[in-house]
Amino acid sequence: MLKNQGYEYGRNDGHGKQHLASTLGMMTMLAFLVDQIQEQACRVYREARTARRTKKNLWEQMRVYMNTFRVPDWSTMMALLIDPDAVGVSIDPRPG
């Protein structure tokens, strides 16, 4: 199930010598848990998820914003994901 939702859970085999694969698997499960909690409890997250249609698109756009700009806080990130044109803050570009 997680492999088809953008978590790439099936690709953690064979990394490291002892416990890296297990650690990556646990981190993936933790990300899934946090995502499910947000999906149930956070109206703004649900709006951002609806605006981006799929979780994979949501996360990819988050990565783009984090790699391109210095987003000042989580509220601004969610506002950018919901409607980038409506955000009235100045976002500084990251130094290259």
DRENROGU-258986 format. One line per 3 residues: number of its first residue (from 1); for each residue x, y, z of C-alpha. Coordinates in steps of 0.5 Angstrom, whole numbers, plus 500, padded with zeros to 3 digits. Each point is the difference from the previous one (the first is absolute). Layout:
! residues N
NUM> X/Y/Z  ...
//
This chain:
! residues 96
1> 500/500/500  505/505/502  504/499/493
4> 494/502/496  499/507/504  507/503/499
7> 504/497/506  504/496/496  500/495/506
10> 502/494/495  507/503/498  503/500/507
13> 503/493/500  508/499/499  502/506/503
16> 505/500/505  504/494/504  496/499/506
19> 494/505/502  499/505/494  495/496/497
22> 496/500/506  501/507/502  497/502/493
25> 494/496/501  499/503/507  501/507/497
28> 495/498/494  495/498/505  500/506/505
31> 499/504/494  494/496/498  498/501/507
34> 501/507/500  497/501/494  493/496/502
37> 500/505/506  500/506/496  495/497/495
40> 495/499/506  502/506/504  502/506/496
43> 495/504/496  506/504/497  504/494/498
46> 493/497/497  500/506/496  507/500/497
49> 499/492/498  494/502/497  503/505/496
52> 506/496/498  495/494/498  505/494/502
55> 505/499/506  506/500/495  498/506/497
58> 499/504/507  507/497/502  504/502/494
61> 497/507/500  502/500/507  507/498/498
64> 500/505/495  499/506/504  505/497/506
67> 505/500/495  499/506/496  497/505/506
70> 501/502/507  493/499/502  499/503/507
73> 496/495/503  495/494/499  494/505/500
76> 503/503/494  502/493/497  493/498/500
79> 497/507/497  505/499/494  497/493/499
82> 493/502/500  501/506/496  507/503/498
85> 497/506/497  496/502/506  506/500/505
88> 502/507/502  507/499/503  506/501/497
91> 504/494/499  508/500/500  503/496/495
94> 505/495/503  507/502/498  503/495/494
//
